[in-house]
Amino acid sequence: MKKYFPLAILLWIATSWGQGFILPRPGGGSAELIEHRFTADLEDQVAEIKVMQTFHNPSPRPLEGVYYFPIPQEAIINQFALYVDGKKLAGELLDCDQARALYEDIVRRNIDPALLEYADHRFFRLSLFPLPAHQNRKIELTYSQVLPFQNGMVRFLYPLHGEMQRGRGALPPRPQWARDEERGPVHVPARCRQFFSLTLKSQTALGSIYSPSHAIEVQRRSDYEAHIAYEGDRHENESDFILYYSRSDDAMGMNLLCHRTGSDPGYFMLLVSPRSSWAEDRILDKDVIFVLDTSGSIAGEKMEQAKAALTYCLNALHSRDRFALVTFSSEVRTWKPRWIDAAQGRQEAVDYVARLEATGGTNIDAALETAFSFKPAAGRSGGVLFITDGLPTVGVQDIKTILAHVQSKPAAQRIFTFGVGYDVNTYLLDKIAETGRAVSDYIAPEENIEEKISRFFDKVNRPVLTDLQVELAEGRVLDVYPKKLPDLFDDDQLMVVGRYSQAGAATVVLRGTSGHTQRRFTYQGRFAQKAENDFLPRLWAFRKIAYLVDDMRTHGENAEVRKEIETLSKEYGVLSPFTAFLAQEDEARALPVALDRHRGRFKLDAYSSSASAQAPMNAVGAAAVQLSKGLRDMKEKKVMDSNEQIRYAGGKGFSLRNDEWVEIRYNGEPVLAVKRDSDACLHLLKAYPELGRYLAVAERVLFSWNGRWLRIGETGESERSVESWRIFFK
């Protein structure tokens, strides 16, 4: 219990800063950030930003403090205004010496390791009037800046990194009180909601729009304007908000992002986005087969939701689309033995679906055979939407035989499979979808079938380019993912990641089919000799590991592949079924904070043993569904979200070992210990400000820099000059 109070002293900073933060007067309490909004108008390379933060005083007495707003050194600030409760107040922009003095005070007082992220920032400062007990104060701040342009892409960064105190666990769903034996109750702050809204405008057509940090929603309003939104609890994501966007008048926008810091092969990401007006004019007509399981096990609410989902899809078809409708249980039934024009037959099909009843067994093989008897016409996009809630119980039941039948068919049709509930064979459904160059998905018992399938159908209802192939700098790229490219849809974005062995000019050629026409698009890019986009190595590792695990699902346990997965997991800090990080509970875990941080996330506990790695033997049940969904998420990974077992900073992964966050690559090398709140630590950061991002990981951290290993904590060297540090790292 004695741990609680030191934690509470630090929690004030965890809850009082986002883009800006409040340092309280000595001896004062802490203000909580309960809501954080920002809006941004991005036009070409200029950003107009408005920040709105609401702070709450949870204590029984007034609080005073100083509000600080961190400004990156590279930011060119054109104007700055700050409002408190609607009144414009005067503040000051700290010069370099003042900012350095503030930073040194933070280090010496050992206030919060996350603040060390701002070693190379300037600050805007405003003294706040007392905040009355149990009252709120709203701070609004506006500023504009010129955004950097690199490798054909504009980059927008909104600092959030310290908004949640790292190492303190997730925040609880409502205010709670822990008790310290010596000092009484300690307040634990409530969750804070984040609302981000950005309007993107350009004189040139917009190309790729991508965030590696947050799962954004992108609405393209025209070739020249888009709206970007994000909403969530701050405990769900503690990363800085990063947005990349490109501008191009080409029909197919293509861009390369690279990461390379040494002589090893670099990492690249290729983003492909069709221009909105070009895609709108080239949406392909579709031939779609809907296949619905009506066996007895789907009776009741599941059946009603499945029928509603099918009705939605039928109504969403375009007027020139055609469709067929197949239902199956012990027997297979075809509504009409031919393609039906959507414009004429839609309502009759909807009426037929409404009369469907659930009964009998599950004849998956015969249902697929019937679906394949419908051949899509030349120049049209062909697809199968296959929905089942059970295992094959009638007809051919051997999984390998069913897959052999599927693999023997022409690859003209995409087969999208949906498993409803946990009593499905995930291996079978995954491989059917993979063979058909499509995807599988699963609907848990608590999920709504109609909502999930309708949302998916909206995404794939507007294909513009099929049978994609990409050529990338032949002989210089390796480990490229995905192995098979999906079709490209309107308002969609293709992402390809891989590694490159040699820097220099790179020609990218994209080929695909648009109706009866073969299309070819060319992009002249460049593999950078040196570039920092440190999310790329982990993004690549996620995808590579997913493919390796999937290979083991297919072919069973393999010591060599298993070893490669373990090595990649440790090197890049990626959780996998075969890597266990023995994360011990830190101080924050003692508090009654939310224990369900990973609810709905990818967990593979049930597959951590060698036996369970053989997926064909473990393809049924909740754990199998979780594994399949997790692998799909990894293969399609776009956002580098955070988790409580691993932390990331500057391209390094850290795991918790014996109350210390240790760089995952550490393997017993000699270490120099440095006392955190000492001149030695302060001078280290003066000599190398970029190390602040590693010290920001936690109060106790072990990491490497220029071939040396450092341990920052409560003990160690306390005296070392700036020059001495520079000599040490030579």
Order of alpha helices (4+ residues) and beta strands (2+ residues): alpha-beta-beta-beta-beta-beta-beta-beta-alpha-beta-beta-beta-beta-beta-beta-beta-beta-beta-beta-beta-beta-beta-alpha-beta-alpha-beta-beta-beta-alpha-alpha-beta-alpha-beta-alpha-beta-alpha-beta-beta-beta-beta-beta-beta-alpha-alpha-alpha-beta-beta-beta-beta-alpha-alpha-beta-beta-alpha
